[in-house]
């Protein structure tokens, strides 16, 4: 007789327990073609990012109580669905900072250089990545590790943003072909005189 009430209470308790005490993804912004799937758990920020367009995607999270027990781990699978080569990628932080670097594992490309500071992590591929790469250790592979975020000074309810993007080429790199064409045209004019 009391079993249906007990079962309903148990299911309600599980739903509250499953959502409490984990970094909570509040929203994302960027291209509507890019999809984010959140797998965050207590003490861990984890997501998949499917890039149909190579546009920046921002993910805004809220800190929950259990996230403050130590560093917050960060991992992601970034899938390149754009058909364009990824030569570089960058994660930028706002409202939180990196505490320690973790693994970066390309699927088909070759990893070149990984550098990070307090607010960003930059990845350069030696050979382009066309499929996906793992930032941290989302598949729990031996020998790989998650990136760590510093939660010191934060409180439950604080928010932070992880921005994932393909860095824009520098203005010098964009201007170089224009300068080359201009110098070739000037040389041609001098030669015709």
PEWOVEN-V790084 format. One record per residue. RES is the residue in one small letter. OMEGA is omega in degrees with one decimal (999 if undefined). NEAR is the number of other C-alpha atoms within 12 Angstrom. Layout:
BEGIN
RES/OMEGA/NEAR ; RES/OMEGA/NEAR
END
This chain:
BEGIN
x/-178.3/6 ; x/-176.8/8 ; x/179.4/9 ; x/178.0/10 ; x/179.1/11 ; x/-179.7/12 ; x/179.0/13 ; x/178.5/13 ; x/179.6/14 ; x/178.8/14 ; x/178.3/14 ; x/179.2/14 ; x/178.1/14 ; x/-179.0/13 ; x/176.6/12 ; x/-178.9/13 ; x/-178.7/15 ; x/-176.7/17 ; x/-177.7/20 ; x/172.1/23 ; x/173.6/24 ; x/175.6/32 ; x/-171.8/40 ; x/176.1/35 ; x/-178.4/30 ; x/179.6/23 ; x/174.9/21 ; x/173.3/27 ; x/-177.0/22 ; x/-178.7/23 ; x/177.3/20 ; x/179.7/17 ; x/179.7/20 ; x/-175.9/28 ; x/176.4/29 ; x/173.1/32 ; x/-174.5/21 ; x/176.6/28 ; x/-175.4/25 ; x/179.9/32 ; x/178.8/28 ; x/179.0/28 ; x/-176.7/31 ; x/171.2/38 ; x/-176.1/41 ; x/-179.9/37 ; x/169.7/35 ; x/177.0/30 ; x/177.6/39 ; x/-176.8/31 ; x/172.4/35 ; x/173.7/25 ; x/-178.9/24 ; x/179.2/33 ; x/179.3/29 ; x/175.9/29 ; x/177.7/35 ; x/178.0/29 ; x/-179.2/37 ; x/-177.9/30 ; x/172.9/35 ; x/178.3/34 ; x/175.5/39 ; x/-171.0/31 ; x/-175.3/24 ; x/177.3/26 ; x/-175.2/35 ; x/-177.7/27 ; x/-179.8/23 ; x/176.2/19 ; x/179.1/27 ; x/179.8/36 ; x/-179.0/37 ; x/172.3/44 ; x/-178.8/38 ; x/167.6/39 ; x/178.9/34 ; x/-179.7/40 ; x/179.3/34 ; x/179.9/36 ; x/-173.1/23 ; x/-175.0/21 ; x/179.0/17 ; x/-179.8/20 ; x/171.2/25 ; x/175.3/37 ; x/-178.5/31 ; x/176.9/34 ; x/-176.5/42 ; x/170.9/34 ; x/177.7/39 ; x/-179.0/31 ; x/172.3/31 ; x/179.9/23 ; x/178.5/28 ; x/-178.8/32 ; x/175.5/31 ; x/175.4/31 ; x/-179.7/25 ; x/178.5/24 ; x/175.9/31 ; x/-177.4/28 ; x/167.5/34 ; x/-175.1/40 ; x/175.2/34 ; x/178.9/35 ; x/-178.9/22 ; x/179.0/20 ; x/178.1/25 ; x/-179.6/24 ; x/176.3/28 ; x/-175.5/20 ; x/172.9/21 ; x/176.3/25 ; x/178.8/24 ; x/174.3/26 ; x/-177.8/19 ; x/-173.0/21 ; x/-179.6/26 ; x/174.1/30 ; x/-178.4/37 ; x/-178.9/29 ; x/173.9/37 ; x/176.9/28 ; x/177.7/29 ; x/168.7/18 ; x/-170.4/19 ; x/175.1/25 ; x/-179.8/31 ; x/-173.3/26 ; x/-178.3/26 ; x/171.3/34 ; x/-179.6/38 ; x/176.5/37 ; x/-171.2/41 ; x/-176.0/36 ; x/-176.8/30 ; x/-178.1/31 ; x/-179.4/22 ; x/178.4/16 ; x/177.6/14 ; x/177.9/11 ; x/177.7/13 ; x/-176.9/19 ; x/176.2/24 ; x/169.8/34 ; x/-178.9/32 ; x/177.3/33 ; x/-177.2/42 ; x/-179.3/31 ; x/-180.0/31 ; x/-179.8/21 ; x/178.8/16 ; x/179.3/25 ; x/175.9/21 ; x/-177.1/23 ; x/175.3/22 ; x/179.0/24 ; x/174.0/25 ; x/-177.5/35 ; x/169.8/31 ; x/178.6/38 ; x/-179.0/32 ; x/-175.6/40 ; x/170.9/34 ; x/-177.3/29 ; x/177.8/24 ; x/176.5/17 ; x/179.5/13 ; x/-179.1/9 ; x/176.9/12 ; x/179.1/12 ; x/178.0/12 ; x/-177.1/12 ; x/-175.9/13 ; x/178.2/14 ; x/178.5/13 ; x/178.9/14 ; x/178.6/15 ; x/179.4/15 ; x/179.6/13 ; x/179.6/14 ; x/176.3/14 ; x/179.0/14 ; x/178.5/14 ; x/178.9/14 ; x/179.2/13 ; x/178.5/12 ; x/178.6/11 ; x/-178.4/10 ; x/-178.9/9 ; x/-177.9/8 ; x/999/7
END
